[in-house]
Each structure stands twice: as C-alpha cells, then as structure tokens.
C-alpha cells in the first residue's frame, strides 16, 4: 500500500505562496495609494488592479489544480470540528480571492476606467454600465470582502501556528519545506 503524502506538490506550494505574497502586495499597494496623491497614487492603484487580476487567474488555476490533486488529509488526531472549520476557511479563501478581483473589475468596468495589465496590454472591461454609482456599489462589496479576508488570514495563521507549536503534528511542514519534519 502506498504511503500517504506528507507534503503538497511543488505546483500547490508555488500557487499558495505566490498568491499569499500577491495578497500582501495588494495591502501594501492600497496603503501606498492612500498615502500619496496625483500620478504616483494612480500608479499604485493601476498596479493594484494588475495584481488583483493576476490573483484571480492564479486562484482559478489553484482551484483547478486542487480539484485534480486533492488536499492532504489532516492528521487523524484532528477533531472533526477543526476539520470542518479548516475546510470552511479554505473554501471562504477561494471565494474571497475570486470575489475581490471580480468586484474590482466590475467597478472599473462600470465606471469606464481602463485596466492596463502591468503596462503591457489593455485588460478587457466587462460589458456593463452604471457609472460611478454602480462602481461605488461594487467597491463597497470589495471592501467588505477585504475585511473578511483579513479575518481569514488571521485564522489561517493562528491555525498554522497551533499545528506547529501546540499539536506538533507536521502540518506546517507540508506547506513550508524549510521546516524540518518532526519524528
């Protein structure tokens, strides 16, 4: 009988960490946008849009990869409620990482604001109208999802630290190859 997998695939690791770094970049770009004015501020928001759409594409790729390569089971000692909580958190991450860029894209489209992906090409706007009022509505949803994402990130980090330092069950080793596996 084959031994169960104890580490995620290279593709899973790359997608996880690239998306995580991109989300952090998004936070920094919005912070820089809010701290500046004029052309520099606009450049930060343009980069924010490009990174957001990249997150959307990478998240869809990650979901596809995950469907073809299911997640590694949590240790048998993990209580059922924690398994359900972990799965729910991961599903909500995927929802947030799709809804956030979509609402940003919808807002840009409704407001007729061009999206130039990293200065390389025009990202197509969605065929819709509604002007500033519709754009504000989409941005309101965008902002709510951001707050939810902050909660999910906090829960995710707390869960990872719990597994590493309290449960000591090698769960964190599966996503961070540099952490040695415990016997």
Residue pairs with C-beta under 8 A, 6 or more apart in sequence:
4 72
4 73
5 72
6 72
6 170
6 173
6 174
6 181
7 72
7 173
7 174
7 177
8 16
8 72
8 174
8 175
9 65
9 69
11 65
11 69
12 62
12 65
12 66
12 69
13 175
13 177
15 58
15 61
15 62
15 65
16 62
16 175
18 58
19 55
19 58
19 59
19 62
19 97
22 51
22 54
22 55
22 58
23 55
23 97
23 149
23 153
25 51
26 48
26 51
26 52
26 55
29 44
29 45
29 47
29 48
29 51
30 44
30 45
30 48
32 41
32 44
33 41
33 44
33 45
33 48
34 41
36 44
46 115
46 116
46 119
47 118
49 104
49 108
49 115
49 123
50 115
50 116
50 117
50 118
50 123
52 100
52 101
52 104
52 105
53 101
53 105
53 115
53 117
53 123
54 117
55 97
55 100
55 101
56 97
56 98
56 101
56 102
56 105
59 94
59 97
59 98
60 98
62 94
63 94
71 90
72 174
74 82
74 83
74 86
74 171
75 167
75 169
75 170
75 171
77 167
77 169
78 86
78 167
78 169
86 159
89 152
89 155
89 156
89 159
92 148
92 152
93 149
93 152
93 156
96 145
96 148
96 149
96 152
97 149
99 141
99 145
100 142
100 145
100 146
100 149
103 138
103 139
103 141
103 142
103 145
104 138
104 139
104 142
105 115
105 123
105 125
105 126
106 126
106 128
106 134
106 138
107 113
107 134
107 135
107 136
107 138
107 139
107 142
108 114
108 115
108 125
108 135
109 125
109 126
109 127
109 128
110 128
110 129
110 130
110 131
110 134
110 135
110 138
111 131
111 132
111 134
111 135
112 125
112 131
113 135
114 122
114 125
115 122
115 123
115 125
116 122
116 123
117 123
128 134
130 137
160 171
160 172
160 175
161 172
163 169
163 171
163 172
164 171
164 172
164 179
168 182
169 182
170 181
170 182
172 179
173 179
173 180
173 181
173 182
